[in-house]
Amino acid sequence: MKQYGYGRQSVDFADCWAVLKVLKSNFLTGGPKIKEFEDALCAYTGARYCVSVSSATAGLHLAMLALNIESGDEIITSPLTFLASANCVLYGGGTVRFADIEKDTANISPVEIVKQITPRTKGIIPVHFAGQSCAMEKIYGLAKEHNLFVVEDAAHAIGSEYQGKKVGSCEFSDMTVFSFHPVKTITTGEGGAITTNNKELYEKLVHLRSHGLYHTQNWEYEMRDLGFNYRLNDMQAALGLSQLQKLERFKKRRREIVRFYNENLGLPHLAERDFSNACFHLYPVLVEKRKEFYQKAQKNALNLQVHYIPVHTQPYYRGRGFKIGDFPNAEEFYSKSISLPLHSALTDRDLREIVKRVKSIL
Ligand SMILES: *Cc1c(COP(=O)(O)O)cnc(C)c1O
């Protein structure tokens, strides 16, 4: 029986060739492909500046450092996300608060955000779950009203649009962070990028990415901040450039697959808002008896995954005062959710086969 995973990369010979050319060039890292990739991401998203990084986790960390969060500062994010969306706040020395999700999109709810704002709130990290943009205009409005920053966790959302503009344009945020991990829509192996329209933030990010060094003259350099080595290399950037050329095609196929599942499975799935034109990263459905479904799926060569165990229920976060029951919508979604295979290499035949197997185990 053919095995299907919930996601996988699509790498072709053009991608391989792009990487090979870098391997035989003068620069494996610190070379021209980095800027080329960053410029291409600016052109694609419409943002003024882009900083490539070694992962989205590194990008989120740098975003928190660039915003100078301090001990006692509270940052609000979604409980239904990958750990990194919340962990970055702790890396920066801040305090995490969660705001529950909307039931139908599984995105962070602006109404719930309001309930979490205190005099110590400094920022919001909306997560574009499954690739669909959050209600950014509302979130940004709240942020302006309370003088907060907004960093979009767009790890799922390269290629997605909000109100006709690309996610990453930063029209309603200070920075947007993308991931190019192989399960995401385009890949560099490991990697990520931050877009922004703010020159000052851009310059901070560039220096923090590389040890906090500023080159002054000749051989001289000054370390002015405690930075890291969070650089992407030229092989990765070349792969990213090659992948980016296929993004619109990937998006078209991903949307076709989502439509096919919506029409042929009859299972509860995410709603898409009028403001959204998502490049879907995940296709979660809600099933009763999820554990049984998962195990039967495994026996039918469907290697599915659950997105996500709510962050506040992790032992580490429970140790910081959160408890089961705090965010009922996220917990309810998690209790039934399971993500079906979604990636651009799936053929129509694969889709019919997957639907058949899913129906047989319901
Ligand atoms: C994958 C993911 C990240 C982390 O991305 P890496 O590139 O693996 O560090 C962060 N946030 C969300 C929502 C993710 O899905």
The ligand as a Gaussian input file, in Angstrom:
#p B3LYP/6-31G(d) Opt

LIG

0 1
 C        7.227000      25.277000      12.044000
 C        6.760000      26.394000      12.894000
 C        7.638000      27.249000      13.569000
 C        9.106000      26.980000      13.647000
 O        9.719000      26.902000      12.418000
 P       11.240000      26.389000      12.299000
 O       11.673000      26.932000      10.975000
 O       11.173000      24.905000      12.333000
 O       11.988000      26.965000      13.425000
 C        7.132000      28.328000      14.259000
 N        5.809000      28.566000      14.300000
 C        4.927000      27.754000      13.680000
 C        3.478000      28.083000      13.755000
 C        5.375000      26.635000      12.975000
 O        4.492000      25.817000      12.391000

